[in-house]
């Protein structure tokens, strides 16, 4: 299966125990196999393949010396993190071929510091080296994905049912972790407020912990319980303690309801089922004789490009939805799929600073085609496309391969999209709450049209 994703690493948005689709990427067909493995570690079988992919696929020219330098820097930083005092790694001669230099530096690190197991094992040092190689361009979207991370990404992209408590989880800049329970899910049924800060999970502090670590702490076997200590966001601060039983959770990517005369559709992300779910919600609106539509893309960090094209095509009968431009200047244009639903106007699209990638493709297409009134705040500004290349051991690399343009040729990368009507709002206000000013602005605009 080919995945074309356009996901952004924005203020980390993860569904804990829920089906969620994340980054914007494109996955290569089939598995990539390499035969240059050495006895020192399985992951090194992928060094030459990873370098070859980076050189051939990255959307800008690659500096090989920079890759070698950054691998060494990353290994040294990790060794210091692992409590190695004043670590040393011999710098590879500048005359060495790139892969030879990379392996030489890794071998030196392993010879000096490797242990049979634990944080200094050969496997982990190899993963750190590969991470340094893929991160050398300073591109947060071009990364090495160890098996556990690639498996989690696949789970998020493909959806599915698994065990959890049903919350959205956000990392805040000060290191706090914010939870937003989903209606009808275990956390909500346990009485958790619409927005709370979690301080401890099973007695362990989560302050400044990585989101994936917090997610693993919260998730667990069906029927087991998790104890959570939280406090309210607004003053006066009130502390709460919850004991929540984990359940099998599945959350659709679309939440829809009728708001007065209008059909409201909130899209969580752009996954494999999103286009079908949005279309079903739109057709329900037609059947209910809705007088207007609200497509809520706030906090939507992206997903599959194809989903963005199909969803945009529900509103746009023909013409360009998005153009993808590669390093060599080659451009691919994706057109509307010809399956537009008539009568979907007036339409409002809601966006904010966490609306990214596939959200921006959809918003840009609807805005350029004058099909929608865009309300909210400036979007995130991720206008590049990644492709996933899986390895045969279950790991993968994700590489930025192109940039995309709106139908009118607008570049979104680092710029974002400016709404037609700017309505500032505290991002901690739950979407759809009575004090959701952006939603109220959408209703007011629809009432006038």
C-alpha positions as CSV (number, residue, x, y, z in Angstrom):
1,X,0.0,0.0,0.0
2,X,1.3,3.5,-0.8
3,X,0.9,6.0,2.0
4,X,1.1,9.7,1.1
5,X,1.1,11.6,4.3
6,X,1.2,15.2,5.1
7,X,1.5,15.2,8.9
8,X,3.0,17.8,11.1
9,X,4.8,17.3,14.4
10,X,2.8,20.1,16.0
11,X,2.4,20.3,19.7
12,X,2.1,16.5,19.7
13,X,-1.4,15.3,19.4
14,X,-1.9,11.7,20.2
15,X,-5.0,9.6,20.7
16,X,-4.3,7.4,23.8
17,X,-6.3,4.2,23.3
18,X,-8.0,5.6,20.2
19,X,-7.6,5.1,16.5
20,X,-5.6,8.0,15.2
21,X,-3.8,8.9,12.0
22,X,-0.7,11.1,12.3
23,X,2.0,12.5,10.0
24,X,1.9,13.4,6.3
25,X,3.9,10.9,4.4
26,X,4.1,8.6,1.4
27,X,5.1,4.9,1.8
28,X,7.1,3.0,-0.8
29,X,5.7,-0.2,-2.2
30,X,7.2,-3.3,-0.7
31,X,10.0,-3.8,1.9
32,X,13.5,-2.6,1.4
33,X,16.1,-5.3,2.1
34,X,19.8,-4.8,2.6
35,X,22.6,-7.5,2.7
36,X,25.5,-5.5,4.1
37,X,24.9,-6.5,7.7
38,X,27.9,-7.0,10.0
39,X,28.0,-9.0,13.2
40,X,28.0,-5.8,15.3
41,X,24.3,-5.1,14.8
42,X,21.3,-5.8,12.5
43,X,20.4,-2.1,12.0
44,X,23.7,-1.4,10.2
45,X,22.5,-3.5,7.3
46,X,20.4,-0.4,6.5
47,X,23.2,2.3,6.6
48,X,24.0,2.1,2.9
49,X,20.3,1.9,1.9
50,X,19.3,4.8,4.2
51,X,22.1,7.0,2.7
52,X,21.1,6.0,-0.8
53,X,17.5,6.9,-0.2
54,X,18.4,10.2,1.4
55,X,20.7,11.1,-1.5
56,X,18.1,10.1,-4.1
57,X,14.8,11.1,-2.5
58,X,15.3,14.1,-0.3
59,X,13.8,17.2,-1.8
60,X,17.0,19.2,-1.5
61,X,20.6,18.4,-2.3
62,X,22.4,16.4,0.4
63,X,25.8,17.3,2.0
64,X,27.5,14.0,2.8
65,X,30.1,15.5,5.1
66,X,27.3,17.0,7.2
67,X,25.7,13.5,7.6
68,X,29.0,12.1,8.9
69,X,29.5,15.0,11.3
70,X,25.9,14.8,12.6
71,X,26.1,11.1,13.2
72,X,29.1,11.5,15.4
73,X,27.5,14.5,17.2
74,X,24.3,12.5,17.9
75,X,26.2,9.5,19.2
76,X,28.2,11.7,21.6
77,X,25.1,13.5,22.8
78,X,23.4,10.1,23.5
79,X,26.5,8.8,25.3
80,X,26.4,11.8,27.6
81,X,22.7,11.3,28.1
82,X,23.4,7.6,29.0
83,X,25.8,8.9,31.8
84,X,29.0,8.1,30.0
85,X,31.6,10.6,31.3
86,X,33.5,12.6,28.7
87,X,32.8,10.2,25.8
88,X,35.2,10.0,22.8
89,X,34.5,8.9,19.3
90,X,37.3,9.1,16.7
91,X,36.3,11.3,13.8
92,X,36.4,9.4,10.5
93,X,38.9,10.7,7.8
94,X,37.3,13.1,5.4
95,X,38.6,10.9,2.5
96,X,36.6,7.9,3.5
97,X,33.4,7.1,1.5
98,X,30.3,8.2,3.4
99,X,29.0,4.8,4.5
100,X,32.6,3.7,5.5
101,X,33.0,6.8,7.6
102,X,29.6,6.3,9.2
103,X,30.2,2.7,10.1
104,X,33.7,3.5,11.4
105,X,32.4,6.0,13.8
106,X,29.7,3.7,15.0
107,X,32.2,0.8,15.4
108,X,34.4,3.1,17.5
109,X,31.5,4.0,19.8
110,X,30.6,0.4,20.2
111,X,34.2,-0.7,20.8
112,X,34.5,1.8,23.6
113,X,31.1,1.8,25.2
114,X,28.8,-1.0,24.1
115,X,27.2,-3.3,26.6
116,X,25.4,-6.6,26.0
117,X,22.0,-5.1,27.0
118,X,20.5,-1.9,28.2
119,X,20.8,1.7,26.9
120,X,24.3,1.0,25.5
121,X,23.5,-2.1,23.6
122,X,24.7,-2.5,20.0
123,X,21.2,-2.3,18.7
124,X,20.4,1.0,20.5
125,X,23.7,2.6,19.4
126,X,22.9,1.6,15.9
127,X,19.5,3.2,16.1
128,X,21.0,6.4,17.6
129,X,23.5,6.5,14.7
130,X,20.7,6.0,12.1
131,X,18.7,8.7,13.8
132,X,21.6,11.1,13.6
133,X,22.1,10.3,9.9
134,X,18.5,11.0,9.0
135,X,18.3,14.1,11.2
136,X,21.4,15.7,9.7
137,X,19.4,18.0,7.4
138,X,17.7,19.7,10.3
139,X,14.4,18.5,8.9
140,X,12.0,17.4,11.7
141,X,10.1,15.2,9.3
142,X,13.0,13.2,7.9
143,X,13.7,10.6,10.5
144,X,14.6,7.0,11.2
145,X,11.8,5.0,12.7
146,X,12.8,2.0,14.9
147,X,10.5,-1.0,14.8
148,X,8.4,0.2,17.8
149,X,7.9,3.7,16.3
150,X,7.1,2.5,12.8
151,X,4.6,0.0,14.3
152,X,2.9,2.8,16.2
153,X,2.8,5.0,13.1
154,X,1.2,2.2,11.1
155,X,-1.4,1.7,13.9
156,X,-2.2,5.4,13.9
157,X,-2.5,5.6,10.1
158,X,-4.6,2.4,9.6
159,X,-6.7,2.9,12.7
160,X,-8.1,-0.1,14.5
161,X,-9.4,-1.1,18.0
162,X,-7.1,-1.3,20.9
163,X,-7.1,-0.9,24.7
164,X,-7.1,2.5,26.4
165,X,-9.1,5.1,28.2
166,X,-10.1,7.4,25.4
167,X,-8.4,10.7,25.7
168,X,-6.5,13.2,23.5
169,X,-3.1,14.0,24.9
170,X,-1.1,17.2,24.3
171,X,2.4,18.2,25.4
172,X,2.5,21.8,26.6
173,X,5.6,24.1,26.3
174,X,6.2,24.1,30.1
175,X,6.4,20.3,30.2
176,X,2.9,19.7,31.4
177,X,0.7,17.1,29.8
178,X,-2.9,18.0,29.0
179,X,-5.7,15.5,28.6
180,X,-9.0,16.0,26.8
181,X,-11.4,13.1,27.4
182,X,-13.6,11.9,24.5
183,X,-17.3,11.8,25.2
184,X,-18.6,8.3,26.0
185,X,-15.1,6.8,26.6
186,X,-13.8,5.5,29.9
187,X,-12.0,8.7,31.0
188,X,-15.2,10.7,30.4
189,X,-17.4,8.2,32.1
190,X,-15.0,8.3,35.1
191,X,-15.9,12.0,35.5
192,X,-12.8,13.6,34.0
193,X,-13.3,17.3,33.1
194,X,-13.2,18.5,29.5
195,X,-9.6,19.6,30.0
196,X,-7.2,18.6,32.7
197,X,-3.4,18.5,33.4
198,X,-2.2,15.0,34.3
199,X,0.5,15.0,36.9
200,X,1.0,11.3,37.8
201,X,0.1,8.0,36.3
202,X,0.1,5.1,38.7
203,X,2.1,7.3,41.1
204,X,4.8,8.2,38.6
205,X,5.3,11.9,37.6
206,X,4.7,12.6,33.9
207,X,6.0,16.1,33.9
208,X,8.4,16.7,30.9
209,X,8.1,13.0,29.9
210,X,7.9,12.3,26.2
211,X,4.3,11.8,25.0
212,X,5.0,8.3,23.7
213,X,6.2,7.4,27.2
214,X,3.0,8.9,28.8
215,X,0.9,7.1,26.2
216,X,2.5,3.7,27.1
217,X,1.9,4.4,30.8
218,X,-1.8,5.1,30.3
219,X,-2.5,2.3,27.9
220,X,-2.6,-1.4,29.0
221,X,-4.6,-4.6,28.9
222,X,-8.4,-4.6,28.6
223,X,-10.0,-4.7,32.1
224,X,-6.9,-3.4,33.9
225,X,-7.0,-0.1,35.8
226,X,-4.9,3.0,35.7
227,X,-4.7,5.5,38.5
228,X,-4.3,9.1,37.4
229,X,-3.7,12.3,39.4
230,X,-4.8,15.4,37.6
231,X,-5.6,19.0,38.3
232,X,-7.7,21.6,36.6
233,X,-6.3,24.1,34.1
234,X,-8.0,27.2,35.4
235,X,-7.8,28.7,38.8
236,X,-8.7,27.8,41.5
237,X,-6.6,24.7,40.9
238,X,-8.4,21.6,42.0
239,X,-6.7,18.2,42.2
240,X,-8.5,15.0,41.1
241,X,-7.7,11.3,41.4
242,X,-9.2,8.9,39.0
243,X,-9.2,5.1,38.8
244,X,-10.1,4.2,35.2
245,X,-10.7,0.8,33.7
246,X,-9.3,0.3,30.3
247,X,-11.5,-0.8,27.5
248,X,-11.3,-1.6,23.8
249,X,-11.5,1.8,22.2
250,X,-12.4,2.8,18.7
251,X,-13.0,6.4,17.8
252,X,-14.1,7.4,14.2
253,X,-12.0,10.1,12.6
254,X,-15.2,12.1,12.1
255,X,-17.5,13.6,14.7
256,X,-20.7,15.1,13.3
257,X,-24.0,16.5,14.5
258,X,-26.7,19.0,13.5
259,X,-26.3,22.5,15.0
260,X,-29.6,24.2,14.4
261,X,-30.0,24.3,10.6
262,X,-26.4,23.4,9.9
263,X,-24.4,20.2,9.6
264,X,-21.2,20.3,11.8
265,X,-18.4,17.9,10.8
266,X,-15.2,17.7,12.9
267,X,-12.4,15.8,11.2
268,X,-9.8,14.5,13.7
269,X,-7.2,13.5,11.0
270,X,-6.9,12.3,7.5
271,X,-6.8,8.5,7.7
272,X,-7.7,5.6,5.6
273,X,-11.4,5.8,6.5
274,X,-11.7,9.6,6.8
275,X,-12.9,10.3,3.3
276,X,-15.7,7.8,3.5
277,X,-16.7,9.1,7.0
278,X,-16.8,12.7,5.9
279,X,-18.8,11.8,2.8
280,X,-21.3,9.9,4.9
281,X,-21.7,12.9,7.2
282,X,-22.2,15.2,4.3
283,X,-24.9,13.0,2.7
284,X,-26.6,12.9,6.1
285,X,-26.7,16.7,6.0
286,X,-28.2,16.6,2.5
287,X,-30.8,14.1,3.7
288,X,-31.6,16.4,6.7
289,X,-31.9,19.4,4.4
290,X,-29.1,21.2,6.1
291,X,-28.9,24.9,5.2
292,X,-25.1,25.1,5.5
293,X,-22.0,23.1,6.6
294,X,-19.2,23.6,9.0
295,X,-16.0,21.6,8.4
296,X,-13.9,21.8,11.6
297,X,-10.1,21.1,10.9
298,X,-8.8,22.7,14.1
299,X,-6.1,20.7,15.9
300,X,-6.0,18.4,12.8
301,X,-2.3,17.7,12.2
302,X,-2.7,16.0,8.8
303,X,-2.6,12.5,7.4
304,X,-3.0,10.9,4.0
305,X,-2.8,13.1,0.9
306,X,-5.3,11.0,-0.9
307,X,-7.9,11.5,1.9
308,X,-7.4,15.3,1.5
309,X,-8.0,15.1,-2.2
310,X,-11.1,13.0,-1.9
311,X,-12.6,15.1,0.9
312,X,-11.9,18.3,-1.1
313,X,-13.5,16.7,-4.1
314,X,-16.8,16.4,-2.2
315,X,-17.0,20.1,-2.6
316,X,-15.0,20.8,-5.7
317,X,-16.4,19.2,-8.9
318,X,-13.3,19.6,-11.1
319,X,-9.8,21.1,-11.3
320,X,-6.6,20.9,-9.3
321,X,-6.7,20.1,-5.6
322,X,-2.9,20.1,-5.0
323,X,0.4,20.1,-6.9
324,X,3.4,18.2,-5.6
325,X,6.9,19.5,-6.7
326,X,10.0,17.3,-6.4
327,X,13.7,18.2,-6.2
328,X,14.2,17.8,-10.0
329,X,11.4,20.2,-10.7
330,X,9.0,17.5,-11.7
331,X,5.4,18.3,-10.7
332,X,2.5,16.0,-10.1
333,X,-1.0,17.5,-10.1
334,X,-3.9,15.8,-8.3
335,X,-7.3,16.6,-9.6
336,X,-10.7,16.5,-8.1
337,X,-12.1,12.9,-8.3
338,X,-15.3,13.9,-10.1
339,X,-17.6,12.8,-7.2
340,X,-18.7,16.1,-5.9
341,X,-21.9,16.3,-3.9
342,X,-24.2,19.1,-5.0
343,X,-25.7,21.7,-2.7
344,X,-22.9,21.8,0.0
345,X,-23.1,25.5,0.5
346,X,-22.7,27.8,2.2
347,X,-19.6,26.2,3.8
348,X,-17.3,27.3,6.6
349,X,-13.9,25.8,7.3
350,X,-12.6,26.2,10.9
351,X,-8.8,26.2,11.3
352,X,-6.2,27.2,13.9
353,X,-2.4,27.0,14.5
354,X,-2.5,23.3,14.8
355,X,-4.2,22.7,11.5
356,X,-1.4,21.3,9.3
357,X,-0.5,19.5,6.1
358,X,-3.5,17.6,4.8
359,X,-5.7,20.1,6.7
360,X,-3.9,22.9,4.8
361,X,-4.2,21.1,1.5
362,X,-8.0,20.9,2.0
363,X,-8.3,24.4,3.3
364,X,-6.1,25.8,0.5
365,X,-8.1,24.1,-2.2
366,X,-11.5,25.2,-0.9
367,X,-10.2,28.7,-0.3
368,X,-8.6,29.0,-3.8
369,X,-11.7,27.7,-5.4
370,X,-13.9,30.1,-3.3
371,X,-16.0,27.2,-2.0
372,X,-15.7,28.1,1.6
373,X,-15.4,30.9,4.2
374,X,-12.3,30.1,6.3
375,X,-12.5,31.2,9.9
376,X,-10.0,30.9,12.8
377,X,-6.3,31.7,13.1
378,X,-3.3,31.1,10.8
379,X,-2.6,27.5,10.1
380,X,0.6,25.7,11.0
381,X,2.5,25.9,7.8
382,X,3.7,22.5,6.7
383,X,4.0,22.3,3.0
384,X,6.2,19.3,2.5
385,X,5.5,15.7,1.8
386,X,7.2,12.7,3.3
387,X,7.5,9.2,2.0
388,X,8.0,6.1,4.2
389,X,10.5,3.4,3.2
390,X,10.1,0.3,5.3
391,X,13.0,-2.1,6.0
392,X,12.6,-5.8,6.3
393,X,13.2,-5.8,10.1
394,X,10.2,-3.7,10.8
395,X,12.0,-0.4,11.0
396,X,11.7,2.4,8.4
397,X,13.0,5.8,7.3
398,X,10.7,8.7,6.6
399,X,12.0,11.2,4.1
400,X,10.8,14.6,2.9
401,X,10.5,14.1,-0.8
402,X,8.6,17.1,-2.1
403,X,6.8,20.3,-1.4
404,X,3.2,21.0,-2.3
405,X,1.3,24.0,-3.6
406,X,-2.3,25.0,-3.5
407,X,-4.3,25.2,-6.8
408,X,-3.3,28.8,-7.3
409,X,0.4,28.0,-6.7
410,X,0.6,29.2,-3.1
411,X,3.4,27.6,-1.0
412,X,2.4,26.9,2.6
413,X,5.7,25.8,4.0
414,X,6.6,28.0,7.0
415,X,3.9,30.4,6.0
416,X,0.6,28.7,6.7
417,X,-2.8,29.9,5.4
418,X,-4.5,33.1,6.5
419,X,-8.2,32.7,7.3
420,X,-10.7,34.9,5.5
421,X,-12.0,35.9,9.0
422,X,-9.5,35.9,11.9
423,X,-11.0,34.9,15.2
424,X,-8.5,34.4,18.0
425,X,-9.2,31.8,20.6
426,X,-7.5,30.1,23.6
427,X,-6.5,26.7,22.2
428,X,-7.4,25.1,25.6
429,X,-11.1,25.8,25.1
430,X,-12.7,22.5,24.2
431,X,-13.9,22.5,20.6
432,X,-17.6,22.9,20.5
433,X,-17.9,24.2,24.0
434,X,-20.3,27.1,24.7
435,X,-17.4,29.6,24.8
436,X,-16.0,28.3,21.4
437,X,-15.9,31.8,19.7
438,X,-14.7,30.4,16.4
439,X,-17.6,28.0,16.1
440,X,-20.0,30.8,17.1
441,X,-18.5,33.0,14.4
442,X,-19.1,30.3,11.9
443,X,-22.8,30.0,12.9
444,X,-23.2,33.8,12.8
445,X,-21.7,33.9,9.3
446,X,-23.9,31.1,8.1
447,X,-27.0,32.9,9.5
448,X,-26.1,35.9,7.4
449,X,-25.7,33.8,4.2
